Amino acid sequence: MAYVALFGWSFLAATIVPVGSEAMVVMMAYRDYSLPLVIAVATVGNTLGAVTTYLLARKAAQVMEPKGIARRALDLIARYGYPALLFSWLPIIGDAIVAAAGASCMRFLPFLAITALGKLLRYWLLIVVGLRIAE
């Protein structure tokens, strides 16, 4: 059941819903859950949440003009391209980067691969740092 909850929190954390999955990831790692499974579940959930944002932004871009942080994220995507997706895990701007990728109609498979890699590295680093702090 804990893995289902982790998946849900990780999914929601990659959308505009203001929740975070970090505390649950570190808690599960600290309580001796399977580290590879914790990382995998959190990464898949968070990546699928990002895919949802990407698809919604792709549709929204057909009818809306981006402003504010969305405009800055589009500029970031235009300037740095796919490597900007490695930062899709960052609070606030990460969701905007993902949305900008969708709005700019980035190709889906490279988007998916790079976003998943960034999220995987984030959760791995989070567990490494979290367990060191807990020691």
MOGIMO-V279098 format. One record per residue. SS is DSSP state (a for helix, b for strand, c for the rest). BURIAL is b if it has 24 or more other C-alpha atoms within 12 Angstrom, else e. Layout:
((SS;BURIAL) (SS;BURIAL))
This chain:
((c;e) (a;e) (a;b) (a;e) (a;e) (a;b) (a;b) (a;b) (a;b) (a;b) (a;b) (a;b) (a;b) (c;b) (c;b) (c;b) (c;e) (c;e) (c;e) (c;b) (c;b) (a;b) (a;e) (a;b) (a;b) (a;b) (a;b) (a;b) (a;b) (a;e) (c;e) (c;e) (c;e) (c;e) (a;b) (a;e) (a;b) (a;b) (a;b) (a;b) (a;b) (a;b) (a;b) (a;b) (a;b) (a;b) (a;b) (a;b) (a;b) (a;b) (a;b) (a;b) (a;b) (a;b) (a;b) (a;b) (a;b) (a;b) (a;e) (a;e) (c;b) (c;e) (c;e) (c;e) (c;e) (c;e) (c;e) (c;e) (a;e) (a;b) (a;e) (a;e) (a;b) (a;b) (a;e) (a;b) (a;b) (a;e) (a;e) (a;e) (a;b) (a;b) (a;b) (a;b) (a;b) (a;b) (a;b) (c;b) (c;b) (c;b) (c;e) (c;e) (a;b) (a;b) (a;b) (a;b) (a;b) (a;b) (a;b) (a;b) (a;b) (a;b) (a;b) (c;b) (c;b) (c;b) (c;e) (a;b) (a;e) (a;e) (a;b) (a;b) (a;b) (a;b) (a;b) (a;b) (a;b) (a;b) (a;b) (a;b) (a;e) (a;b) (a;b) (a;b) (a;e) (a;b) (a;b) (a;e) (a;e) (a;e) (a;e) (a;e) (a;e) (a;e) (c;e))
